[in-house]
Amino acid sequence: MNTPSLGAPTDDTPVSPLAALGIAVLAISTSAILVRWSSAPSLIKAFYRVAFTVGLLAPVALVRYRDALSTFSGRDLVAATGAGVALAAHFASWFESLNHTTVAASVTLVQSQPLFVAVGAWALLDERVGRRTAAGIAVALIGMVLMSVSDLVAPSSAPRPLFGNALAVVGAVTAAAYVLTGRSVRSRVSLVPYVVVVYSVCAATLLVVAVGNGDPLTGYPPREWVLFLAMAVGPGIFGHTVINWALAHLESSVVSVSLLGEPLGSTILALFLFGEIPTLPLVVGGAIVLFGIYVTAS
């Protein structure tokens, strides 16, 4: 998902921003694979991914950003809470989608979040949508329709592809809500304190829903706990956190376009690890979606 900048770029960074961005794209490409490997309920996977991420970031926030944590206004806390709830809905719907459709379809559709950010900014914030952006959204929507009905043309091995694809789109919409809700707060609050608050709300929301759903919080084998931690460290820390760092050193359009590598990377990994061979209509539809996102985000 698109993420805000950490701050002003510097010329003396010891790490190549492009190299770091490449590592981050590889890291987030493993997210769907790790989710698919886990046999735990979707809400539990989502909860522990976020909870472990909070556990890793909270010490940094308390040591380096203690003053910033105390500067949250009431309005900012309300916005951050809304963003956390939206993020919980994103993780819950996207993780569940991977139980019903292919990795290629799920990751490509959930990556369409920039389209809904643009539409939401136009509808809710009265931001202007240019012709290029409108054209990109239209192209991507055509591709999404093609992907959603591709199973009717060339059935895949997925158990419930239409349902899974719909959940992935819900994941994209709720990710856009997360971005739009937190946009104003990020102009006033540093990244680490912001995400710790948002992730804490997200984890609490997922915990309440998981408990209400009757999902057990414990009793999982060691393999599952390793996967939960890997989701936090890989896609969470080395993925989205590094992307946030790269945004301080690279143009946002470069980062946005680079994120289109996630569906490709996840699809390749799913091909080799799960034997998931995308059908031709799915490939064509996915390519159209990614092109539309490229036009919209670049």
Secondary structure, 3 states (H helix, E strand, C coil): CCCCCCCCCCCCCCCCHHHHHHHHHHHHHCHHHHHHHCCCCHHHHHHHHHHHHHHHHHHHHHHHCHHHHCCCCHHHHHHHHHHHHHHHHHHHHHHHHCCCCCHHHHHHHHCCHHHHHHHHHHHHHCCCCCHHHHHHHHHHHHHHHHHHHHHHHCCCCCCCHHHHHHHHHHHHHHHHHHHHHHHHHHCCCCHHHHHHHHHHHHHHHHHHHHHHCCCCCCCCCHHHHHHHHHHHHHHHHHHHHHHHHHCCCCCHHHHHHHCCHHHHHHHHHHHHHHCCCCCHHHHHHHHHHHHHHHHHHC
